[in-house]
Amino acid sequence: MNDIKRKRLEKRIVQTIALVTQKELKNPHVGFVTFVRCELSPDGEHAKVYVSIYEEDKIVYNKTLSALQNARGFFRKKIASVIPMRVIPQIHFIADDSLAYLANLPGATPSEE
């Protein structure tokens, strides 16, 4: 699979997962999440989806990540129905804390004086 096609598929996978999470996923444990990016393996068998979870409480954070992991089959089925692909990748959700890190940098948000 060439680079251009892989990048296009990665973008469509993230868009599809985000839309399905917003509109169709009925799990109350999934809170406010952002799907940052996707990395598709060269053979298209695996997709690493990086997710940023906006939750301070570690228990709720872990429940959200676990709920996403448990819904991987549901996401895979939805991807198969939306994106024409020969091989539907196995989805692996990986926590990405880069957005939370950036929010905590000094000067990232205006301070009150």
C-alpha positions in Angstrom: 0.0 0.0 0.0 1.5 3.3 -1.0 1.9 6.3 1.4 -0.8 8.5 -0.1 -3.5 5.7 0.1 -2.4 4.8 3.6 -2.7 8.4 4.8 -6.1 8.7 3.2 -7.3 5.5 4.9 -5.9 6.5 8.2 -7.9 9.8 8.0 -11.1 8.0 7.0 -10.7 5.5 9.9 -10.3 8.2 12.4 -13.3 10.1 11.0 -15.5 7.0 11.0 -14.6 6.0 14.6 -15.2 9.6 15.8 -18.6 9.7 14.0 -19.6 6.3 15.3 -18.6 7.2 18.9 -20.6 10.4 18.7 -23.8 9.0 17.0 -24.0 5.3 17.6 -22.0 4.1 20.6 -24.3 3.7 23.6 -21.7 3.0 26.3 -22.1 5.4 29.2 -18.5 4.9 30.2 -17.2 6.7 27.1 -16.9 10.3 28.0 -15.3 13.2 26.2 -12.7 11.8 23.9 -10.8 13.0 20.9 -9.3 10.7 18.3 -5.9 12.3 17.5 -4.5 10.1 14.7 -4.3 6.7 13.3 -1.3 4.7 12.1 -2.1 1.9 9.7 0.4 -0.9 9.4 2.0 -1.4 5.9 0.0 -4.5 5.2 -3.3 -2.9 6.5 -3.9 -5.6 9.1 -3.6 -3.3 12.2 -4.6 0.2 13.0 -3.3 2.1 16.0 -5.8 4.8 17.0 -4.4 7.4 19.4 -7.1 8.7 21.7 -7.0 11.7 24.1 -9.4 11.3 27.0 -10.3 14.4 28.9 -10.7 13.1 32.4 -8.8 14.0 35.6 -10.0 10.9 37.6 -7.8 7.9 36.7 -10.6 5.4 37.4 -13.0 7.1 34.9 -10.1 7.5 32.5 -9.3 3.8 32.6 -13.0 2.9 32.3 -13.3 5.0 29.2 -10.2 3.4 27.6 -11.5 0.0 28.5 -14.9 0.7 27.0 -13.3 1.8 23.8 -11.2 -1.4 23.8 -14.3 -3.5 24.3 -16.1 -1.8 21.4 -13.3 -2.6 18.9 -15.4 -5.2 17.1 -18.3 -2.8 16.7 -15.9 -0.1 15.3 -14.4 -2.7 12.9 -17.9 -3.6 11.6 -18.8 0.0 11.1 -15.5 0.7 9.3 -16.2 -2.3 7.0 -19.6 -0.9 6.1 -18.3 2.6 5.3 -14.8 2.2 3.8 -14.3 -0.3 1.0 -11.2 -2.2 2.0 -9.9 -5.6 1.1 -8.7 -6.2 4.7 -10.4 -4.6 7.7 -7.7 -3.8 10.2 -7.7 -4.8 13.8 -8.1 -1.7 15.9 -5.8 -0.9 18.9 -6.6 2.1 21.0 -3.6 3.8 22.5 -3.9 6.6 25.1 -2.3 9.9 23.9 -1.8 12.5 26.6 -0.1 15.0 24.4 -3.1 17.4 24.3 -3.3 17.3 28.1 0.4 18.0 28.3 0.1 21.0 26.0 -2.8 22.4 28.0 -0.6 22.3 31.2 2.4 24.2 29.6 3.0 27.6 31.1 1.7 30.3 28.7 -0.6 27.9 26.9 -3.7 29.4 28.4 -4.2 33.1 29.3 -3.7 33.7 33.0 -5.7 36.0 35.1 -3.9 38.9 36.6 
